[in-house]
């Protein structure tokens, strides 16, 4: 009897839309996270502080920790994570944001940032990204 071949790797996609009610609180929390981050050198902290005080989306990217989402899940080990944030125009009544629908946002893409073949919807770049939101284990 043969065993079917299956991948041991699973891509879990999560799409969050957050409403920011207190930009200053988000910036303060991001600044505290940067100050406590032992992996950032002093020269890396300075531009990070400037980025989070000038851009709430950037501050959120410093606060969101995908490793924390799966760290306690038994039997799995996070291999790679990539995330980003951006300010958006959000209309909860728009079909583009219908999470219970067919998953397509009306422009031919599936709303996940990638067009189904691993390339970025906007730029055509590959799924691997960079910046503060990407860490390899």
HELIX and SHEET records of a PDB file:
HELIX    1   1 UNK A   23  UNK A   36  1                                  14    
HELIX    2   2 UNK A   42  UNK A   54  1                                  13    
HELIX    3   3 UNK A   56  UNK A   63  1                                   8    
HELIX    4   4 UNK A   66  UNK A   70  1                                   5    
HELIX    5   5 UNK A   95  UNK A   97  5                                   3    
SHEET    1   A 2 UNK A  80  UNK A  82  0                                        
SHEET    2   A 2 UNK A 134  UNK A 136 -1                                        
END                                                                             
